[in-house]
Amino acid sequence: MTNALVRFGLIAACLNAAPAAAVTELTATGFTMFSSQVGSTAVVRFNGVVNGVKQDDLSADIAFTLTGVRNFGRQWNFSVNIINTSGTAFTSASIGLFGFSTDNRNVGGSQFKPLMGIATQPGLFDTGQFNNDVGFTTPDLPTAQQVCFKTGGTLGECGTGGISGVAQASSTGQAFSLNFATPQGSIVLQNFVLRFFNVNGVASGGPGGPAVPVTGDDISAPGIVVPEPSSWAMLIAGFGLIGAMQRRRRQIAA
């Protein structure tokens, strides 16, 4: 009974030790940020999909950080760090677009919270666009995106991947603002998508399926929200401490 209480206490301590910047409401498809959480970061992980099969070697992470809330809650400023983590199954794969939607919790179902405008700082992904009505369609994905940031190219959709991009084992940053008509105490970002372009390599065909050669393709990648790295690090450290205490008890008992 004592050991169980010690384990519970240490795990709880690790979880409660998460920094103040941790996002408080997080699901697999989206996250909520409150206006009081400037400095909060949420990480979204993307994997490309080829013929319906998730590709572990065609991957990227984007860390969204809330950098400020201005104009009485109407302007929400973010910085993102975009990292191309694609592996050796692909000889080339560049990131040329990322997008997402807001969620209006005051309307039944999943509806966009209307934006008055978006703005970007100079950067690789400084071509921004939004659509409050039906959003933008993305090839091979069922959800629509309200907001897209691209590296140039055709406006009005989230299908093409821009004119340049983030190559494998590379990263870049981008700052942008979301401007709402009315003050917002919190916002929900969800339905994340990323587009790889100039993808070359051999895609997995899934369990028992044949490999799929890929040559110069554009490939969509849906995103899922992952736990904050620092929270996981503290949790792992807590489990390590539990193990060390158990080993010490066994040594004393011997």
C-alpha positions as a printed NumPy array, in Angstrom:
array([[  0.   ,   0.   ,   0.   ],
       [  2.854,   2.372,   0.87 ],
       [  4.638,   1.678,  -2.424],
       [  1.431,   2.37 ,  -4.346],
       [  1.012,   5.691,  -2.574],
       [  4.626,   6.632,  -3.297],
       [  4.171,   5.831,  -7.006],
       [  0.962,   7.828,  -7.179],
       [  2.512,  10.777,  -5.398],
       [  5.579,  10.886,  -7.636],
       [  3.58 ,  10.609, -10.849],
       [  1.188,  13.303,  -9.67 ],
       [  4.127,  15.512,  -8.746],
       [  5.608,  15.076, -12.221],
       [  2.345,  15.954, -13.896],
       [  1.747,  18.941, -11.632],
       [  5.276,  20.139, -12.281],
       [  4.417,  21.023, -15.882],
       [  5.41 ,  24.628, -16.564],
       [  2.852,  27.423, -16.534],
       [  3.209,  27.614, -20.318],
       [  1.592,  24.195, -20.787],
       [ -1.584,  24.14 , -22.861],
       [ -4.457,  23.252, -20.528],
       [ -6.951,  21.76 , -22.999],
       [ -5.553,  19.356, -25.555],
       [ -7.067,  16.638, -27.746],
       [ -5.692,  14.551, -30.6  ],
       [ -7.2  ,  16.869, -33.216],
       [ -6.735,  20.278, -31.614],
       [ -5.862,  22.446, -28.633],
       [ -7.277,  25.377, -26.699],
       [ -5.236,  28.407, -25.699],
       [ -6.438,  31.064, -23.261],
       [ -5.526,  34.733, -23.463],
       [ -3.711,  34.394, -20.126],
       [ -1.372,  31.727, -21.535],
       [  1.064,  33.856, -23.505],
       [  4.19 ,  31.74 , -23.914],
       [  2.254,  28.474, -24.173],
       [  3.388,  25.979, -26.811],
       [  1.553,  23.09 , -28.448],
       [  3.26 ,  20.613, -30.777],
       [  1.482,  19.119, -33.782],
       [  2.949,  16.043, -35.504],
       [  2.296,  15.302, -39.173],
       [  2.653,  12.113, -41.202],
       [  2.103,  11.901, -44.944],
       [ -0.512,   9.493, -46.277],
       [  0.066,   7.493, -49.472],
       [ -2.8  ,   5.314, -50.754],
       [ -4.432,   5.556, -47.337],
       [ -1.31 ,   4.348, -45.496],
       [  0.408,   6.529, -42.887],
       [  4.089,   7.025, -43.701],
       [  6.347,   7.05 , -40.64 ],
       [  9.284,   8.309, -42.737],
       [  7.351,  11.233, -44.217],
       [  6.948,  13.413, -41.142],
       [  7.163,  16.88 , -39.629],
       [  6.563,  18.703, -36.354],
       [  5.189,  22.22 , -35.918],
       [  5.394,  23.941, -32.527],
       [  2.762,  26.681, -32.111],
       [  3.646,  29.295, -29.477],
       [  1.261,  32.042, -28.378],
       [  3.423,  35.181, -28.296],
       [  0.836,  37.815, -27.449],
       [ -2.83 ,  38.828, -27.283],
       [ -3.624,  42.43 , -28.181],
       [ -6.475,  44.797, -28.985],
       [ -8.535,  43.564, -26.043],
       [ -8.416,  39.94 , -27.195],
       [ -9.113,  40.548, -30.873],
       [ -5.554,  39.973, -32.139],
       [ -3.788,  36.684, -31.348],
       [ -0.113,  36.487, -32.268],
       [  1.703,  33.206, -32.832],
       [  5.144,  32.008, -33.81 ],
       [  5.658,  28.551, -35.268],
       [  8.745,  26.395, -35.634],
       [  8.41 ,  24.012, -38.589],
       [ 10.724,  20.977, -38.592],
       [ 10.986,  18.449, -41.434],
       [ 11.751,  15.12 , -39.753],
       [ 11.293,  12.889, -42.817],
       [ 13.509,   9.79 , -42.896],
       [ 15.65 ,   7.841, -45.31 ],
       [ 12.82 ,   6.088, -47.159],
       [ 12.434,   9.356, -49.079],
       [ 15.31 ,  10.955, -50.937],
       [ 13.523,  14.301, -51.06 ],
       [ 10.436,  15.806, -49.426],
       [  9.898,  19.522, -48.83 ],
       [  7.217,  21.276, -46.783],
       [  5.418,  24.02 , -48.682],
       [  2.161,  24.594, -46.796],
       [  0.486,  24.229, -43.43 ],
       [ -3.059,  25.027, -42.383],
       [ -5.657,  24.693, -39.645],
       [ -9.113,  25.791, -38.561],
       [-10.575,  27.596, -35.593],
       [-13.609,  26.191, -33.78 ],
       [-16.57 ,  28.307, -32.693],
       [-17.819,  26.611, -29.538],
       [-20.909,  28.82 , -29.455],
       [-22.27 ,  27.155, -32.593],
       [-23.482,  23.566, -32.775],
       [-21.046,  21.164, -34.367],
       [-17.637,  22.239, -35.602],
       [-17.94 ,  25.72 , -37.127],
       [-15.209,  28.226, -37.903],
       [-14.853,  31.205, -35.598],
       [-15.006,  34.095, -38.105],
       [-11.759,  35.91 , -38.796],
       [-11.549,  39.547, -39.865],
       [ -8.058,  39.061, -41.239],
       [ -4.664,  37.43 , -40.867],
       [ -1.192,  38.937, -41.042],
       [  2.286,  37.477, -41.414],
       [  5.786,  38.636, -40.644],
       [  8.39 ,  38.236, -43.417],
       [  9.353,  34.579, -43.679],
       [  9.187,  31.494, -45.858],
       [  5.477,  30.918, -45.119],
       [  4.318,  34.523, -45.416],
       [  1.615,  33.908, -48.049],
       [ -1.496,  33.607, -45.873],
       [ -5.165,  33.224, -46.727],
       [ -8.424,  32.393, -44.958],
       [-12.001,  31.425, -45.799],
       [-14.705,  31.73 , -43.13 ],
       [-17.433,  29.995, -45.118],
       [-16.527,  26.511, -46.328],
       [-12.757,  26.642, -45.884],
       [-10.198,  25.22 , -48.289],
       [-10.155,  21.623, -49.423],
       [ -6.976,  19.583, -49.155],
       [ -6.392,  16.57 , -51.438],
       [ -6.973,  13.149, -49.813],
       [ -8.203,  14.628, -46.519],
       [-11.828,  14.82 , -45.316],
       [-11.559,  18.053, -43.317],
       [-11.547,  21.635, -44.59 ],
       [ -9.008,  24.202, -43.432],
       [-10.008,  27.781, -42.632],
       [ -6.443,  29.153, -42.718],
       [ -3.47 ,  28.266, -44.931],
       [  0.093,  29.57 , -44.944],
       [  2.144,  28.834, -48.043],
       [  5.557,  29.527, -49.501],
       [  3.942,  31.252, -52.478],
       [  2.116,  29.854, -55.476],
       [ -1.606,  29.729, -56.219],
       [ -3.938,  31.409, -53.747],
       [ -7.456,  30.255, -52.931],
       [ -6.792,  26.667, -51.943],
       [ -4.676,  24.432, -49.693],
       [ -3.838,  21.902, -52.393],
       [ -0.527,  22.962, -53.858],
       [  2.574,  23.176, -51.751],
       [  4.015,  26.562, -52.626],
       [  7.096,  27.353, -54.684],
       [  9.834,  26.546, -52.17 ],
       [  9.91 ,  24.823, -48.828],
       [ 11.591,  23.262, -45.828],
       [ 13.833,  20.39 , -46.927],
       [ 14.531,  17.218, -44.961],
       [ 16.447,  17.695, -41.7  ],
       [ 15.772,  21.45 , -41.896],
       [ 13.568,  23.887, -40.025],
       [ 12.258,  27.414, -40.221],
       [ 10.208,  29.844, -38.17 ],
       [  7.184,  31.943, -39.063],
       [  5.144,  34.534, -37.168],
       [  1.512,  35.326, -37.878],
       [ -1.566,  36.985, -36.367],
       [ -5.212,  35.96 , -36.284],
       [ -7.577,  38.934, -36.087],
       [-11.122,  38.421, -34.794],
       [-14.071,  40.821, -34.932],
       [-14.816,  40.509, -31.205],
       [-12.656,  39.933, -28.112],
       [-11.768,  36.289, -27.457],
       [-10.912,  34.872, -24.045],
       [ -9.761,  31.613, -25.627],
       [ -9.439,  30.09 , -29.084],
       [ -9.396,  26.524, -30.404],
       [ -7.082,  25.494, -33.249],
       [ -7.771,  22.152, -34.928],
       [ -7.921,  20.225, -38.255],
       [ -4.21 ,  20.661, -38.905],
       [ -2.773,  19.843, -42.313],
       [  0.611,  20.045, -43.993],
       [  1.611,  19.468, -47.616],
       [  4.848,  17.888, -48.778],
       [  5.926,  18.513, -52.36 ],
       [  8.647,  17.123, -54.618],
       [  8.412,  13.834, -52.737],
       [ 10.654,  11.08 , -54.094],
       [ 11.268,   7.675, -52.562],
       [  9.545,   4.454, -51.614],
       [  6.354,   4.632, -49.569],
       [  5.17 ,   1.854, -47.311],
       [  2.222,  -0.19 , -48.532],
       [  1.152,  -1.092, -45.01 ],
       [  1.218,  -4.557, -43.386],
       [  1.61 ,  -7.108, -46.149],
       [  1.21 ,  -4.483, -48.864],
       [  3.737,  -3.817, -51.636],
       [  5.99 ,  -0.769, -51.484],
       [  4.816,   2.216, -53.509],
       [  7.352,   4.184, -55.589],
       [  6.804,   7.945, -55.298],
       [  8.216,  10.322, -57.899],
       [  7.859,  14.095, -57.601],
       [  4.472,  13.887, -55.87 ],
       [  2.586,  16.321, -53.625],
       [  1.365,  14.475, -50.515],
       [ -0.996,  15.622, -47.752],
       [ -0.222,  15.033, -44.082],
       [ -2.874,  15.376, -41.339],
       [ -1.667,  16.525, -37.942],
       [ -2.266,  15.295, -34.399],
       [ -1.429,  17.166, -31.206],
       [  1.253,  15.521, -29.059],
       [  1.987,  16.057, -25.352],
       [  4.333,  18.878, -24.497],
       [  7.946,  17.547, -24.59 ],
       [  8.873,  19.112, -21.246],
       [  5.901,  17.453, -19.554],
       [  6.924,  14.072, -20.912],
       [ 10.532,  14.648, -19.826],
       [  9.445,  15.312, -16.246],
       [  7.113,  12.323, -16.288],
       [  9.92 ,  10.031, -17.496],
       [ 12.226,  11.448, -14.828],
       [  9.554,  10.666, -12.238],
       [  9.333,   7.051, -13.35 ],
       [ 13.132,   6.857, -13.194],
       [ 13.02 ,   8.097,  -9.601],
       [ 10.418,   5.469,  -8.745],
       [ 12.663,   2.759, -10.19 ],
       [ 15.683,   4.007,  -8.238],
       [ 13.721,   3.974,  -4.964],
       [ 12.514,   0.436,  -5.619],
       [ 16.065,  -0.76 ,  -6.342],
       [ 17.304,   0.878,  -3.142],
       [ 14.569,  -0.85 ,  -1.114],
       [ 15.553,  -4.233,  -2.569],
       [ 19.213,  -3.61 ,  -1.731],
       [ 18.365,  -2.703,   1.867],
       [ 16.099,  -5.746,   2.201],
       [ 18.921,  -7.996,   0.94 ]])
